[in-house]
Amino acid sequence: MLSTIQFSRSTKSKNEEAYLKRVMDSRHLHGDGEFTFRVKALLESMYENYEVLLTTSCTDALEMTAILSGIKPGDEVIVPSFTFPSSASAFASRGAKIVFCDISPTNFNICTESLEALITNKTKAIVTVNYAGIACDYGRINSIVDGRSITIIEDNAQGIYASCKDKKLGTFGDLSTMSFHNTKNISCGEGGAIFIPKDNQTLISKAKIIREKGTNRELFISGKVDKYTWVDIGSSFLMSDINAAVLLASLEDVEIKTFRRLQVWNQYLKAAKALGSTSLQLPLYMNDFDHNAHIFPILAENELKRTKYFKIANDMNISIASHYEPLSISPAAIANGFSSSCPISEDVSKRMFRLPLHDGMTSEDISRVVDYIGMLT
Ligand SMILES: Cc1ncc(COP(=O)(O)O)c(C=O)c1O
């Protein structure tokens, strides 16, 4: 019996064991140790003009953006319906009303044609999700919000090392976040980061307090005050230095990991195009972007066909996956009075399936998936 091809797998990085040994020997296992500062420095060299603060997850980073943008009960936050629940819950937990926006049927990002009509004088923020490491239409989004006091929160959970016209994803919003969860291209089990423009030192100082349980401990550690105390609201958002050690090793391999993923991704696209099917919607649009091969999404003609493709994959011991359930009709949306109709999200959710994709795939794994693609009729 053939072994199962996993949908996603985090592979060991070159320096992972050495860094783990070093952090364990140091006994500095909590936040803001050597490895946290090394990851921060590396990310800040990749994302110039941004202060990067490591967090326990992208969810926590999103919660920080909600506090930093002053979201309060009665405010409205526009969120795409086709996204991970954290993109909405981070703002709902501060009392905001979540207004769901439908997505584009071609790239699954927030639909800029629907967006404008959803803006009211209560809109405080718009969450933009760069699905599969593809930038939203920020030109259009910026022109829609121009002159209004609305914060763009770029949920760039999936966008490490991706760019659009030479501008890195994560540098489009007023604030942005990233995920280093095990399923992401660069990972440390659980982890995330918030990116804040360096020219907003007031916001950076506030973020450092929020991340440190609402205290000015950061000033204490850097020797600027002799005691630290409670100064604002916050939570325990710091990443442990153990996770940061794993993350540093993973991040140092970002180029090779992305390259390997892209190699897999391109072979899938070639095989899928060779099918010549007019009923499958392939991610052809992604070739126009410097994406990071985070996801290979395909839309089946209908839900029935998708069920058939799942069965074939299962018979071939290949793990494929659907994606988000539309948040606009989720139990939480209904219970909180946020539910609305987002027909494209609902349709995409029923038809999408994703192929296995990680940087540890062998050529045998890839050819088995290519054979599977050949059966998508
Ligand atoms: C778009 C998006 N936002 C946020 C998250 C949450 O990330 P984390 O697991 O790091 O909290 C995810 C997770 O997959 C995601 O896809």
The ligand as a Gaussian input file, in Angstrom:
#p B3LYP/6-31G(d) Opt

LIG

0 1
 C       -6.175000      34.402000       6.433000
 C       -5.815000      33.880000       7.783000
 N       -5.802000      34.729000       8.828000
 C       -5.471000      34.314000      10.073000
 C       -5.133000      33.004000      10.319000
 C       -4.793000      32.575000      11.718000
 O       -3.416000      32.265000      11.832000
 P       -2.830000      31.642000      13.179000
 O       -3.112000      30.179000      13.157000
 O       -1.354000      31.941000      13.118000
 O       -3.483000      32.327000      14.312000
 C       -5.124000      32.084000       9.266000
 C       -4.774000      30.682000       9.501000
 O       -4.675000      29.850000       8.648000
 C       -5.470000      32.535000       7.958000
 O       -5.508000      31.699000       6.905000

